[in-house]
Amino acid sequence: MGLVYRASDRTTGRTVALKLLHASPSQETTLRFNREAVLLSMLDHPGVVSYVAHGTIEGGQHYLAMEWLEGEDLARRLLREPLRLSEALSLLRRACEALASAHRQGIVHRDLKPSNLFLRGGRPEDVVLLDFGLARQAVPTMMGVTGTGAVVGTPGYMAPEQASSELEIPPAADVFSLGCVLYECLTGRPPFEAPHFAAVLAKILFAEPARLHKLRPSLPVSLQGLVDRMLMKDPKRRLSDADGLLKALAELEAVPELLLPRSESDPRPASLEGAEQQLASVLLMSLPAQPLEETPGDPRRGLEVRDALRAELSAHGVRVELLADGSLVATLVPERGTATDQAALAARCALTFKERWPEASVVLTTGLGMFNERLPVGEAMDRAGRLLRQLERLPASSCVVLDDVTAGLLGPGFQLSRMDSGAFLLQGEQLGVDASRPLLGKPTPCVGREQELALLEFSLNTCIEEPAARAMLVTAPAGVGKSRLRHEFLRRLERREQPPLVLLGRGDPMSAGASYGLMGQVLRQLCGIVEGEALETRRARLSQRVALHLPVEEAREVAALLGELCAVPFPGEESPRLVAARGDPLEMSTQVSRALVHFLQAECAHRPVLVVLEDLHWSDALTVKLVDEVLRALAEQPLMVLALARPEVKELFPGLWARRLQELPLNGLSRKAGTRLAREVLGPQVPEAAVRRVVELSDGNAFFLEELIRLVPEERGEWAPETVLAVLQVRLMRMEPSARQVLLAASVFGRTFWRGGVEALLESTVGEALERHLRQLVEQELIAPQPGGRFPGGGEYRFRHALVRDAAYGLVSDTVRPTGHRLAAEWLERMGGEPDPFELATHFHLGQQPARALPFYLQAAKRFLERHDLTGLVRCQHGALACGYGGEAPAV
């Protein structure tokens, strides 16, 4: 806004800081400059830079004279090192006193940050507030952005109400910003960091910063409570102003013991209950200048767009926020479905955003985060920021950019291509017969499904030869291979001399429950109807296809009625029945059903018809009823309906096509089939042990097997792919919360755990409740009891699958993992007998207690040395060095 010069006041002879506004400033800049001068003149406190005078010099250039300060700003000081605790508290107290004088006069600074806090003489206890250029009287106004849509405030220090462009910015916003400064003084880094400006704003809205003791373990426990009260997302729950903060600080200082350094033996939270992460998809859209505003200077338009998207997407578990820079962030954590459903829904949202704002940069990521009522996210937001920064360096793209986790969760219904950076481009969605999804660049064979394919072909042949309408329902959980079976079946039909007419539709969670949604999709796909085309074009496509095998007059009426099914309305003069039915929903259902029967009957007379309904569990009751009526009316026609769904479809649609339905449950791949697929893709050069491992870990799940195979060439065979863990973690999140807590606590011990150990980690989950949850987990085949056991009294269990343990452990929050490992180590130590020193060392190490871990590492090293176990010895050596072992580390 201007330059600052060292000058002399001719009246007093004092040295002053002279701030000169740039020549030819905008009207808004001039207003801000003059407002700063007026507000500064209202303040008289040693902790606020002193006002001297303001006005204009010759030529009309505006100036503001302030006291001259010697020292350095806090930003420069923090570049060297964090403040000592006493220095940080002294700085906080003095800044609070200065800020309180402003708040009492209704002035909100709005831009508190280290560079605006000046240390007079380099002393933190003599801090001075600078730069009131963004300050305002605390009255309702568009505080988050200026009239032109520019962000007001500094990312990383802005309060959530500034980051989300709220209409009113209260004094509590300064408390939040000061909390960010205090956090940086204590830890050496800001609480909210991300690779992109929009991602920083989103993290302020949704993410929680790392706990203080994670970055500086010696800080007092009580200090975390003060920081938490300053950094509350909701301004109504935050300390309301600087006076409230001064009172809280005085209460803390009144008990000196509360500010003593934390010792290693200080108590930590004694329970893991409620401390779990959840999988979220994050959609971040960065728009060019003023992309959401209908007219320049109308930032409220962005709020209207945000509210419209919220109304449209909230039913699907999507939360949408408008950021202060005009970007949009959406977070998705649906209450039902699987991780693949979540990714598909998020991808469709991303494509919708891109269609509405083609000039926008749109990225989509999936990852874990801690959740409360504000829905914070963790690693996914950082990934989104990195992708957005990469994307903005490239020419404008017509595609959405995905991270590898989201791309791995999307099925073959989405068109993806890999970028050089390792990210993926999402070009769009496809509904037709998909090509085999390549694995490591190779086409994959359909293995282990010979019997199921033979049954499908036999059913279709019988339907054609008799002829007789019938329906086949293939059921299996997500990832088992329903889509691949469908693809292979349709591929075989294409080789026939006279293939049937295939009508294909796929259920969509975004339109689940919509009237005739799935059947309408089937007909639109057949007729080549594309969204966005002119209504007349869509009518013409539907009419031409319907008239292919129907007489002209009948085809006209049938097309008009089917237009209601396809969301392609025809004028009333096309059909008197259509006019009558539009006023009576029951009559409309009857007429549409008759029209569909006439159309399919004409098609069956020409050649057999196969209707494929994929993901029927996302369909609607009226479509199911419509198919039932078609099966009944065309009972003697060569018509087959092939539906593919998850097992819950029978609960969603009881009595589904009961008289004409044959069900085919799809089991997991056999070990033989899995081995064949892995060997064909990986080639003969891969060791048998690696093939055996991926087959064993996949446990018959075709999706898991493919993802595990991808890791082998990267020599990451010991790691679990994030896509697999994401699928399992969403499954775990659907469990009863208290049972899930038992599973998370068990995962801290490793693959094997004990009832007593879980009880030690979850103090409130004891007795009959714990026994009940363990029985449930056994029944769900997640864990298995172990006969005998390591400790007297039994109670030993083992995760049936290593990936389930890894998925559960991934849900444990980083903030409580140290507590869990410390409690696990202490319980194992109390159990007596001959403990495993390496196990205890590992738990104490992960529990952030290196002094207790080190002796056990040394004991374990001696044992490994006696057994000539060099691998174990190296692990002990690394652990001891990580614990700060001052002597000579155990030698190899």
N, C-alpha and C positions, 0 to 999 in steps of 0.2 A: 504493500500500500504506500510505502514511502521509505525514506532513508533517515537515519539518525546521525546527528553530528554533535560533536563536543563544542559547546559555545559558552560565552560569558553573558550573564545578566547585567546590563549596564546600570540597572537601578540598584541592585544589591552587591554586585561584584562577584556573585556566586557562579561557580561552574554549573552549567545545566546541560541536560540532554535535549537537543532540539530535533524534533521529528517533523520533517517536511514532506508534505503530500506530493506525489508525482504530478507533473504538469499535465493539464487536460484530463483530469480524472473523470470517471463516470459519475452520474448523479448519485447513484447508490454508494459509491466509494466515498464521496464527499459527505454524505449523510452519516455514514459509519464513523468517519474521522471526527466530525463535529460531535457526534454522540459520545465518542470516547472521551473527548475533552470535557464535555458537560458532566458526564458521570464521574470522571476522575476529580473534578472540582468539588463534587459533593462529598468526597471521602477524605477523612483526616485520620490516618492511623499509621504508626511507624512501619507496619507490615505491608503498606500499600505505597507504591511509588508516588511521591508528592507532586501535586499539580502546581505549576508556576504561572503559566499564562497560555492563551491560545488566540489565534486571529489569522490575519492574512498579511503578507509582506508585499512590497512593491511588485506589481505584476499580477497580484491576486492569488499567489500561491499560499495555501493554508499551512499553518504551523501549529505545533503543540510543544510547549516547553515544560520539562519535568526535571526533578532533581537528578543530579549526576551520581551514579553509583559505581563504586570500586569493588571488584570481586569477580565472580564468575557465575554463570547460571548453573542450575542443577544438572542439566543435560551434560554439560562438559565434565562435571564432577563424576557423574555416574559412568561415563566412558572409562574412567580409571578404575573404579571399584564401587561396590555397594556401600551404603552408609552403615556405620555401627548402629546397634539398636538404640542407644541413647541419643545419637545424632538424629536418627529417623523420627523418634518421638518428639524431640525438641523442635524439629522442622515442622512436624504435623501440628503441634500445639500453636506455634507462632502463625503458621498459615491459617489455622482455624480462627484464631483471634482476628486476623485481618479480614478474612472472608466473612466472619460474623458481622463486622461493622458494615460490610456491603449488603449482606442479606437483610439486616435490620432496616435498611433504607429501600428494600425491594429490588436490589441490583443483583442480577445473576451473571457471573463472569462468563460461563459457557465455553471457555477454552483453557482450562487449567491443564498444564503439562510441564514437564521438567524445564523446557526452554523458557517458560514464562514464570519460573520461580528463580529469583536471583538471590545468590548467597552474598550478602554484604560482607566484605572482607573475607570471603570464602568460608564463613561460619554458617552452618545449617540452622543454628538457633536464631540467626538474624536474617531470616528469609524475607524477601519482599515480593509481593505480587506485581507482575507487569502486564502490559498489553490488555487493556479493557476494550479493544476495538470490536470485539464480538459481543460485549456485554449488553444486556437489555434490562429494562424494568420487567419484573415478573408479572406480566399480563398475558392473557391468551393471545397467541399469534403463531404464525408458521415459523417456529424457531429452528427446526432441524435443517431447513433449506432457505436460501434467499429467494427473492422474487424471481430470479432467473434460473432457479433450480440448482445452484451451486451449493455444495455442502458447507455448513457452518460448524466449525469444530475440527478437532484433529483426530483422525482415525486411531484407534488404540486407547484413547482417553475419553471418548464420547460416551455419554450415558445411553442406555437403551432407548429412551424416549427421543434422543437426538438421532440415533442411528436408524430409527424407524419413522422419522419425520412426523412425530406427534405434534399436535397443534399447540400444546403448552409445555414449556420447559421450566420446571419449578426449581427452587434452590437446591432440592435434593440431587439435581443433575451435577452440581458442583461437588457435592459430597461423593458421588460416584467417581468423578474425575480425580478427586483428591485421593480416593481409595486406590485408583490405578497408579497414581504417583507413589503412594506409600508402598504398594506391592513391589514396584520397581526399585524403590530405595532399599527394601529388605532383601530382595532376591537377585537384583542385577538385571532383570528382564521385565518387559511389560506383561501384564496378565493376558492380553489379547494380541496375538501375533498371527499373521497369515500371509501367504505369498501374494495376495491380491487385495486391493482396496475394498471391493465389495465383500470379499470373504472375511475381512476384519470386521466390517459392520455386522455381518451375519453372526460371527462368533460372539460379538458383544450381546446380540439379541438372544442367542441360544446356548452358547458354550459356557462352562464353568472353568475358571483357571485352575491350574495345578495347585494343590494345597501347599501352604508355606513350608511345612516340614519336609516335603519332598525335595525342595530346592535348597533349603537351609535348615537342616534338622535341629540345630541348636536353638531356634527361635522359641519363645514361650508359647505354650498351648493357648493361653488366653488371647494372644494377639490375633490368632486365626478368627476368633469370634468377632473382634472389632472389624477386621477386614471383611468378613462375611456380611456384617450389618451395613458396611459402606457400599458393597458391591451387589446388593440385592437388585434383581432385575426389575421388580415392581417398585416404582418410586413411593407407593403408599406404604410399603413394608420397610423401606430404607430409612435411615436417619434423615429426618426431614430437612434439616438445614445445619449451618455451621455451629449454631448454639447447641443443638442436640448432639453434634459430634464432640464439642468441647465437654459437655456433661458426661458423655460416655468415656471419653479419655480420662477425665478427672476421676471417675469411679474406678477405672483400671489402675491408675497411678496411686489411688488411696490405699491399695493393698500391694505393697512392694513385692511380696512373694509371688504374685501373679506374673510379674515381669522377669522372674529369674530364668536363666537359660534352661532349655529342656535337657534332661539327662536321658541316657539310653534306657534307664529303668522307669521313666515316666509312664504312667498308664496311658494306654491307647484305647480307642473304641473296642469293646470286648465282644462285639457281635458283628456278623456279616449280613444280618437281615436287612433287606432293602437296598443293599449296596451292589446293584447289578447294572450291567450295561445292556443296551438293546441295539438291534440292527436298524439303521435308518438309511434311506436314500435321500440325497440332497441335490436339488436342482437349483443351479445358480445361473441367472440370466443377466448379462451386462448389456445395457442399451446405449446407443449413441446419445448425444446431448438432447435432452427434452424429448425422448421418444414416446413418453406416455402422456404428454400434455397436449390437449386439443389446441390451446392458444398459449402463446408465450406469456410467461409470468403467472401461470395458473397451476401451481404444484398440487392443488387439491384434486386435479384430474388423476394423478397417480394413485391417490387414495381411493378414488372411485373404481379404477381398474383393479386394484388390490381387492377391494370388497367384492367386486363381481367374480373374480377368480375364487375367492374364498367360498362364495355361495355355490359356485359350480363344482368345486372339488372337495369341500369339507366332508361330504358324505362318504368319500373314499379314503378318509384318514389323511388328507393332504392339508398341511398348514402353509399359508402363504403370507409373506411379509414384504412390504415395500421398504427398501433401504433409502437412506438419506441421499444417495447419489443417483436415485432413480432406478436402480437395479431391483430385481425381484429375487427372493429366495423362497423356495418351497421345500418343506421336509415331509417325508412320507413314512409313516409307521402304521400300517393297517392293522386292524384288530382281528382280521381273519385271513386265511390263505397262507401261502408258503413264501419263501424268499424269492422264488422264481415269479410268483404272482406279483410280489412287491416290485421287482425289477421291471416286469412288463408294464405294470400300471405307471410307474415312474417314467418309463420310456415313452409311453403314449402321451403323458403330460408334457414331456419335453418336446415331442413332435408337434403337439398342439401349440405350445408357446412359439416354436420356430415358425409355424405356419402363420400365426397372427402377426409376429414381428420378424420378418425374414432378415432384417438388418442386424438383429441381436446376436451376440455371442452366447451360446447356450451349452452348459456342461452338466453332466450328471454323474454322481459318484455314490457309492454304497460303502458303509462302514459302521463301526460301533461307537456308541456314546452313552453318557449318563443322562437320565431323563428325569425331569420333574414337570411341574405344571407348565413351564415355558418351553418344554421340548428341546433341551440343548443337544448339540451334536458334537462329536469329537473329531476323529481322524477323517471322516468323510468331508468335513468342511475344509480341512487343510488340503486334501486332494483336489477338491473343487477349485480352490484358489490357485493351486499350481497349474491345473489344466487351463483355467481361464487366462492366466498370464501367458501360457504358451500360445493359446488360441489367438490372443490379441496381437501377437507378433506376426501372425500369418495373414495372408490375404483373406478377405471375407469368405466365410464358408457357408454353404447352404445346408450343412449337416450339423447334427448334435454330436458333441464329443463326450465319450464315456471312458471311465476307468476300467481296468481289466476285470475287477470284481463284478461290476454291473454287466459288462459284456459277457462274462462267463455264465451269468445267471439267465441271460436272455436265450430263448429257444430259437429254432430255425425260422420262426415266423418273422424275424427282424433281419433286415439287410445291414450287415456290418462289414467294415473293412479296417485293417490295422494300419496305423500311422507309424512312421519311422521312430517316433518317440516312445512307442509301446502302447499309447492310448488307442482308442477305437473310434471310428466315425459311424454314426447311426444315420443311414440314408433314409430309412423309412420302414414300413411294415409291409409284409407280403402275405397273401392268403392262399396262393395257388399251391400246387403240388411242389413241395420243396425238394431241392437236391440234398443229397446226404451231406450233413455237416462234416467238413473235413477235420481230421484229427492229425496234428503235426503235418499238415499239408497233404495228407493222403486220404483218399476216399475210404470210408470204413465199411466193412461187411456187416450185414445183419446176422448176428450169431445167436444161437440158442432159442430161436423162435420158429423152428420148422413146424412143430405141431400146431401152434396158434395160427400160422399162415395157412396151413392145410385146412384147418377148420373154417377159416374165413372163406377160402376159395370154395370149399364144399358147400357152405351155406349159400353163397351167391349162385353157384351152379344149380343147386336144388331150386332156388327161387326162380331161376330162368326156365328150367326144364319143366316144372310142374304146370304152369307158373303159379306162384303164390307169394304174396307180400309177407315179409318177415323183418324182424329187428334183432340186431346183435348189439349187446352192451359189453364193451371191454372196460374193466375197472382195474385200477392200480394206483398206489400213491405216486406223488410227484417224483420224477426222476427214474422210474423203473423202466420206461421205454415205450409208453403208449404211442407217442408221436412217431417214433422210429418204426414201430409195427405198422402204423397207418401208412407211412411213406412207402415201406417195402411192399405192402399189399397193393397200393395204387400203382406202384412202378411195375408190378407183375401184370396188372390188368392192362397197362398200356401196350404190352407186348402181344396181346390177343389180336386175332384178325378182326374181330368185331367187339371192341371194348364197349362197356356200358357207358351211358352218360353219367358223369360224376358231378354231383352238386355238393359243394364244399362250404362249410361254415365253421367258424371257431368262436366259442364263447369268450366274452370279454368282461373282466371284473368292473370296468368303468360303465358298462351298460347292462350289468346283471340285473334282472328283474324288469327291464324295459319291455313293454308290450311287443310281442312278435319280433324282438330284437334279433335273435339268432336266425329264424327263418327268413326274415327280411334280408339279412346279410347274405344268405344262400342265394336268393334271387338276384340281388344286386351284383353279386360276383358272377353269376351266370350271364347276366345281361350286359356286363361291362359298364355298369353305372358307377361314375366317379363323383365323389363329393366335390363341390365347388363348380361343377359344370352348370350351365344354364338349365333352368327347369325344362324348357322345351327340348333340349338335347337329351335329358334323362328320360322324358316321356317317350321320345322317339326310340331310344334304345330298348326300353321295356316293351313298347308296342311291337317293334320289329321282331324281337325274340319270341314273344308270346304267339304272334301270328305265323310262326314257322310251320306249325302242324295243326293249327286250328282254322276253321272257316273265318272269313273276314269279319262278319257281324259278331260272331261269338267272341272272337279274339279282341274286338274293341271293348266289349263289356268286361271280359276277364282281365284285360290289362288295366282298366280303370279301377277295378276292385283290388287287384294286386298292387296297384300304386299306393293304396293305403297301407299295405304291408311293407312296402319298400320305402316309405316316406317320400314318395313321388306323387303328390296329389294331382288328379286330373280334374278338369272342369265338370260340373254336374251334368251338362248336356250329353256327356259321353255315355251315361248309364242312369236310367230312372231309378234302378235299385240302389245305386250309389247315393243319390239324393235322399232317398227314404232312410237309408241305413245311417247316414251321418248324424241323424237326430236320435238314434237308438243304439247304444253300444252293443246290446245283445244281438240285435239284428245285423249290425256290422260284422260281428264275429261269425255269425252264420253265413253271411254272404261271402266274406273273405275265404272261409273254409271251403265253400262250394267252388269258388273260382280256382283255388289252389288244386282241388281234386280234378276239375276239368282240365287244367293245364297239365298236370302230371299224368293224367290218363292218356292225353294225346301224345305225350312224350313216350310213355310206355308202349304205345301202339307202334311207335317208330323204332325204338330199341330199349333194352332194359335200362333201368334207372337205379343208380346207387347214390343215396343221400348220406353224406358223411358229416356228422356233427361232433366236432372236437371240443373238449372242455365243456361238456354238457352241464357240469355243476355250476357254470356261470350263466346258464340260460335262464329262461323265465317260464312260469307255469303255463302261460297262454300258448307259447311255442310248443311245449310238451303236449298240451291238449290238442293243438292243431295237428301235430304229427300222428297222434293217436287216431284222430278222425280220418286222416289220409290212409293210414294202415287198414282201418275198418272198411272204408269206402272202396279201396283198391285191393281188397283181399285176394283177388284172383288175377292180379297183374304182376309182371316181373319187376317188382319194386323191393329194394332192400334198404333198410336204414341201419347204418353203422354209427353207433354213438361211442365216444370214448370219454371217460370221466374218472374222477377220484371216487373212492368208496362211499364218501358222504352223499353222493348223488341220490342214493336210495332213501336217505333221510330227508333230503330236500324235496324229492318228488316221490312220495310213497305210492306204491302200486304202478310204477312206471311201465306203461304199455304191457300190462301183466299178461294178457292172453296171447301176445305175439312175440314175447321177448325171450331171447336166449342170452344168458350171461356168461362171459368169459373172463374170469379173474386172471390177471397177468402177474405171475410170480417173478421174483428176482432172477437175474442170470445165474446159471449154475457156474461152479468153479471152472468146469471144462470150457464153457462158452466164454467166460471172462478171460481165461488164459489164452484162448485162441485169438480173441480180439487184441489183447495186449501184445502178444507175440507178433501178429501180423503188422501192427502199427510200429512197434519198436524195432523189429528186425532181429536177426539171430545173434547180433553182437552184444545185446544186452544180457547181463547175467540172469540166470534162472531165479536167483534170490530176489532180484528187483521185480521181476514179473510176479513172483509169488506174493510179494509184499503188497503190491497195488491191488491184486485180486482179493487178497484177504481183507484189506482195509475197505474196499468198496462194498463188501458184504452183499453182493448181488445187485447193487444199485448202479444202473448203467451210466447215469449222470456222474456219480462219484467216480466210477471207473475211468471215464474219459478225462476228468479233471486230474486224477492222480497220475494217469499216463503222461499228461502234459509236463509233469514235474520231473520225470525221469531224465530226459536229455539235459535238463538244467542242473542235474546232480543235486536235486532238492528232494530226494526220495524220503528223507526223514521228516519233511515238513508237511503239514496239512494245508492244502490250497484254501485260500480265503473263500472261494466260491462254495466249497463243500462245507466249511465251517458256517458260512452264512445260512445255508439251507438248514443245517442242524440247529443253529441258534434260534432261528425263527420257530422251528418245531418246539424247542424247549420253552420259548416265550409263550406258547399256547397252553402250557401246563398250569395247573393250580399253583399260585404263587408260593405257598408255603412248601409244597413238594419240590418246586424248583429251587428254593433256597437250600433244601437238604442236598440236592444234587450239586449245587455250586460249592457248598461247604465241603462236600466229599471230594470234589475235584482238586481242592488245594493239596490233599495228601498225595495225589497221583492216580495211577490206574487202580491201586488197591487202597481201601480205606476201611475204617472201623466205626461201628455204631457209637462207641464212647467218644471217639475223636470228633465226629460230627456234632455230638451233644456239647462238647467243649467249645466248639466254634459258634454254635447257635444256642445260647443259654435258654432262650424262651421256647425252643422247639424240643421238648423233652417228653419222656414217658410214652403214653399211648399214641400221642400225635406223631412222634418220630417213628414209632413202630409201624403205624398205619402208612406213613409216607414211604417207608422202605419197602413195605409189601406192595404198594402201588408201583413203585419203580421196578420191582422184580417182575410184576405182572406185565408191565409195559416193555419188558425185555431190554431195559436200559442198563440194569445191573444184575448181578447174580451172586447169591450167597456162596461163601467158600467153606467147605467142610474143614473142621479142625481150626486152623487159624494160628496166627503168630502169638496172640496173647491169650491167657487163660480166660475162659468164659465165652469164647467164640465172638460172634458179632462182626466177623470179617466179611467184606464184600469186594467185588471187583467189577469195574465197568466192563460190560460185555464187548464194547467196541472202543478202541483207542480214540477214534475221531469224536465220539460222544464226550469223552472226558475232555479232550482239547476244546471242544465247542463250549462246554459248560465252564471251563476255566477262563475262556475268553470273555465270558459274560461277567466275571468278577471284576469290579471296578479297580483300577490301578490305585485308588486312594485307600482301599482296604485290603489289598493283597498282602502288604507287609504284616498287617494285623493277623490275617489268617495264617500266614506261615509261622509267625511267632507263637501263636496259640497252638498250632499243630506241633511245633518242636517241643514246647513245654509239656504238652500232653504225652508225646512219645517218651520224653525223658522221665515223666512220672510213672509210666507203665512198668518200669523196672526191667528185669531180665538183662540181656546183653543187647543194648541198642546198636543200631547201625550208625557208626560215626559219620559216614559220608551223608546219610539221609538227614541227620540232625544238623550237620554243618550247612547243608543246602537250605534247609528251612530257616535256620537262624540268619544265613546270608540274605535270603530273599525277604526275611523279616526285618531287614535293615539293622541288624545287631551284629556287626562284624567281630566285636570283642568276644562274643559268645560263640561265634561260628569258628573262629581261628583254631582253638584247641581241638575241635572235632575234625577239622581238615588235617591237622597234623597226625591225629590218631589214625585217620583213614589212610593217609599217605604211608604210614608204617605198615599197615595191613596189606596195602596194594604192593608195596615193595617186597614183603615176605612172599607174596603169591606171584611175584614177577609180572604183575598186571600193569604194563606200561601205560595203557590207555587211562586206567583209573588214576594212576600216579600223576599224569599230566593234568587231568581234571582237578585233582587236589591242588596241584601247583598253581593253576590259574585261579582257583577259588581263594587260596591263601594270599596271593598277590592282590587280588581284588579287595580283600579285607584289610589291606594295609600292613601285611606282615613285614616287620622291620628287619628281621634277620635274613639269613640265607634261605630262600624258598626251597621246599623239598626238591632235591635234584633228581633228574631223570637219568 
